[in-house]
Structure formats: structure tokens, C-alpha cells
Amino acid sequence: MGGEPYWYYVKYEADINAALQKLRALEFKAGRYTPVIQFPSKLFPLGPNSPAPGAKHASIEAALQASGESGSRSILDLYRVAATPDFGAVRPMSEKVLMNIYGTTRPTRKMVEDNMEFLEDVDRGQGVYIIFYKDDKPDGICFAGYSFD
């Protein structure tokens, strides 16, 4: 089975790790992870009416253990911020890739939503983040990754 992409949009926070941890907690509470939902990637893009069956485990760690080798197929698999590609980590998307795809290092949310070519740079079990801008100011963060399988 091939890896499946997933992506999320959150409000901008200067502390990328804090934003990541809040997102992980939100998605855990919503229950949008394997094994609660076998293929949560089929729900993307997420919206206010997306299924949210609720967490079925006592903690994120318990959910990850229950998901086995395939992982949670969600942002729960990405638990830290890193400077370079690594398993279980999100890293900033390179300025070179941003320039190649968007023609700027400060894309808008619409630009990111309309063109997700950057996912081609992401390996299984890894993730990236892109800060998107509005009126030349940071407005949000796109966290994206690929499932392990």
C-alpha cells in the first residue's frame, strides 16, 4: 500500500511547535486518526462538517501504539519540529521549493490550497510546514505529511 498525504491549516503562531502540538491535540480529540478512522486522508480537505467520532484512546501515545507500524495516518505521527527531513518530524519547506512552485517565499493560503506540488518533496512518515501570508504578514501554517503506508 502507498503512503497517503494529509494536510491541515491552522492560525499562525510564531512558535511552530506550539501550533503543531495544538493541532495534534485537536485531531486526537476529534478522533481523526487510525484506528478510529481507517483512512483519515479520505476526509481531506477538513472542514467544519468533517466527521469527528471522538478519541477512542486514553492518550495520543496510546493511539499511536494501537495504530501499529502503519501509524495513525494523520498529524499524530508528526510529533516534533526539525530543521531537516526526519521521521516523525515536520520541517520548514525550503525557500527554493516555495519559489519554484509559487514564485514567492510568502505564498497565500489560496496559493497553497490550489497547488500542493510541495508534497512531492515529502517522504513517508515525514512532514513539512509552510507559513502562508495575508497582506504580507504571517496568517497561518499549513502542516502536511505522508503516512507510513
Kinemage of the C-alpha trace (Angstrom):
@kinemage 1
@onewidth
@group {chain A} dominant
@subgroup {mainchain}
@vectorlist {calphas} color= white
{ca met a 1} P 0.000 0.000 0.000
{ca gly a 2} L 1.304 3.507 -0.777
{ca gly a 3} L 1.601 6.419 1.601
{ca glu a 4} L -1.280 8.871 1.683
{ca pro a 5} L -0.961 12.642 2.050
{ca tyr a 6} L -2.663 14.691 4.735
{ca trp a 7} L -2.672 18.428 5.347
{ca tyr a 8} L -4.071 20.908 7.830
{ca tyr a 9} L -4.401 24.683 8.048
{ca val a 10} L -4.080 26.468 11.386
{ca lys a 11} L -3.824 30.073 12.511
{ca tyr a 12} L -0.306 31.440 12.598
{ca glu a 13} L 1.736 31.181 15.783
{ca ala a 14} L 5.375 32.210 15.947
{ca asp a 15} L 6.027 29.057 17.994
{ca ile a 16} L 5.657 26.392 15.300
{ca asn a 17} L 5.969 23.554 17.806
{ca ala a 18} L 3.146 25.002 19.933
{ca ala a 19} L 0.941 25.200 16.820
{ca leu a 20} L 1.840 21.608 15.923
{ca gln a 21} L 1.044 20.299 19.408
{ca lys a 22} L -2.321 22.131 19.478
{ca leu a 23} L -3.207 20.644 16.104
{ca arg a 24} L -2.241 17.150 17.250
{ca ala a 25} L -4.400 17.542 20.382
{ca leu a 26} L -7.338 18.813 18.302
{ca glu a 27} L -7.171 15.937 15.814
{ca phe a 28} L -6.750 13.388 18.597
{ca lys a 29} L -9.816 14.753 20.403
{ca ala a 30} L -11.765 14.673 17.110
{ca gly a 31} L -10.759 11.032 16.577
{ca arg a 32} L -9.493 11.666 13.061
{ca tyr a 33} L -6.729 9.081 13.147
{ca thr a 34} L -6.235 5.369 12.516
{ca pro a 35} L -7.504 3.070 14.048
{ca val a 36} L -10.632 5.172 14.822
{ca ile a 37} L -10.996 6.065 11.128
{ca gln a 38} L -9.152 3.583 8.920
{ca phe a 39} L -8.172 6.112 6.243
{ca pro a 40} L -8.496 9.652 7.628
{ca ser a 41} L -6.794 11.002 4.473
{ca lys a 42} L -10.066 10.417 2.622
{ca leu a 43} L -11.560 13.242 4.736
{ca phe a 44} L -9.296 15.953 3.315
{ca pro a 45} L -9.706 18.822 2.997
{ca leu a 46} L -11.090 19.067 6.501
{ca gly a 47} L -13.925 21.453 7.191
{ca pro a 48} L -16.489 22.242 9.874
{ca asn a 49} L -18.647 19.286 8.788
{ca ser a 50} L -15.833 16.728 8.711
{ca pro a 51} L -16.505 13.553 10.703
{ca ala a 52} L -15.271 13.719 14.297
{ca pro a 53} L -16.112 10.459 16.073
{ca gly a 54} L -14.024 11.421 19.098
{ca ala a 55} L -10.879 9.925 20.579
{ca lys a 56} L -11.109 6.230 21.386
{ca his a 57} L -7.828 6.055 23.303
{ca ala a 58} L -6.650 7.485 26.608
{ca ser a 59} L -3.809 9.475 25.026
{ca ile a 60} L -2.047 10.244 21.766
{ca glu a 61} L 0.660 7.777 22.791
{ca ala a 62} L -1.951 5.038 23.304
{ca ala a 63} L -3.481 5.833 19.909
{ca leu a 64} L -0.080 5.600 18.236
{ca gln a 65} L 0.619 2.291 19.914
{ca ala a 66} L -2.767 0.971 18.745
{ca ser a 67} L -2.077 2.119 15.181
{ca gly a 68} L 0.934 -0.185 14.907
{ca glu a 69} L 3.538 0.019 12.157
{ca ser a 70} L 1.201 1.803 9.750
{ca gly a 71} L 0.962 4.790 12.075
{ca ser a 72} L -2.091 6.956 12.653
{ca arg a 73} L -2.182 8.169 9.043
{ca ser a 74} L -2.580 11.670 10.472
{ca ile a 75} L -0.732 14.578 12.055
{ca leu a 76} L -0.433 12.479 15.219
{ca asp a 77} L 2.530 10.730 13.569
{ca leu a 78} L 4.441 14.023 13.401
{ca tyr a 79} L 5.385 14.962 16.944
{ca arg a 80} L 8.259 17.429 16.606
{ca val a 81} L 9.764 20.217 14.543
{ca ala a 82} L 13.141 19.631 12.878
{ca ala a 83} L 15.406 21.661 10.608
{ca thr a 84} L 15.891 18.815 8.129
{ca pro a 85} L 13.789 15.847 6.919
{ca asp a 86} L 13.328 13.187 9.591
{ca phe a 87} L 10.779 10.560 10.585
{ca gly a 88} L 8.101 11.843 12.924
{ca ala a 89} L 9.055 15.463 12.267
{ca val a 90} L 7.820 18.479 10.342
{ca arg a 91} L 10.391 20.736 8.763
{ca pro a 92} L 10.077 24.081 7.038
{ca met a 93} L 9.551 23.830 3.315
{ca ser a 94} L 12.649 25.151 1.589
{ca glu a 95} L 12.598 28.620 0.095
{ca lys a 96} L 13.839 27.118 -3.182
{ca val a 97} L 10.782 24.841 -3.428
{ca leu a 98} L 8.449 27.697 -2.463
{ca met a 99} L 9.978 29.907 -5.175
{ca asn a 100} L 9.757 27.116 -7.771
{ca ile a 101} L 6.102 26.375 -7.022
{ca tyr a 102} L 4.662 29.751 -6.011
{ca gly a 103} L 7.146 32.305 -7.322
{ca thr a 104} L 7.479 33.695 -3.797
{ca thr a 105} L 8.668 32.646 -0.353
{ca arg a 106} L 5.467 34.142 1.094
{ca pro a 107} L 2.579 32.271 -0.504
{ca thr a 108} L -1.027 32.968 0.424
{ca arg a 109} L -3.301 30.249 1.759
{ca lys a 110} L -5.116 30.143 -1.578
{ca met a 111} L -1.825 29.588 -3.396
{ca val a 112} L -1.023 26.645 -1.108
{ca glu a 113} L -4.548 25.199 -1.354
{ca asp a 114} L -4.516 25.471 -5.151
{ca asn a 115} L -1.097 23.889 -5.641
{ca met a 116} L 0.169 21.165 -3.342
{ca glu a 117} L 3.124 20.109 -5.513
{ca phe a 118} L 5.311 20.575 -2.434
{ca leu a 119} L 4.071 17.195 -1.212
{ca glu a 120} L 6.288 15.606 -3.866
{ca asp a 121} L 9.226 16.624 -1.625
{ca val a 122} L 7.872 14.718 1.397
{ca asp a 123} L 8.790 11.121 2.226
{ca arg a 124} L 6.603 8.638 4.074
{ca gly a 125} L 6.430 9.210 7.816
{ca gln a 126} L 7.676 12.779 7.441
{ca gly a 127} L 6.136 16.222 7.150
{ca val a 128} L 6.632 19.852 6.292
{ca tyr a 129} L 5.122 23.164 7.195
{ca ile a 130} L 4.554 26.279 5.148
{ca ile a 131} L 3.773 29.650 6.664
{ca phe a 132} L 1.237 31.413 4.484
{ca tyr a 133} L 0.707 35.153 4.335
{ca lys a 134} L -2.034 37.734 4.046
{ca asp a 135} L -1.194 41.390 3.384
{ca asp a 136} L 2.498 40.428 3.635
{ca lys a 137} L 2.081 39.252 7.257
{ca pro a 138} L 2.090 35.657 8.547
{ca asp a 139} L -1.533 34.476 8.628
{ca gly a 140} L -1.403 30.722 9.051
{ca ile a 141} L 0.514 27.495 8.828
{ca cys a 142} L -0.061 24.529 6.572
{ca phe a 143} L 1.170 21.297 8.144
{ca ala a 144} L 1.375 18.414 5.678
{ca gly a 145} L 2.790 14.933 5.647
{ca tyr a 146} L 2.666 11.424 4.249
{ca ser a 147} L 1.508 8.336 6.079
{ca phe a 148} L 3.919 5.468 6.650
{ca asp a 149} L 1.943 3.174 4.367
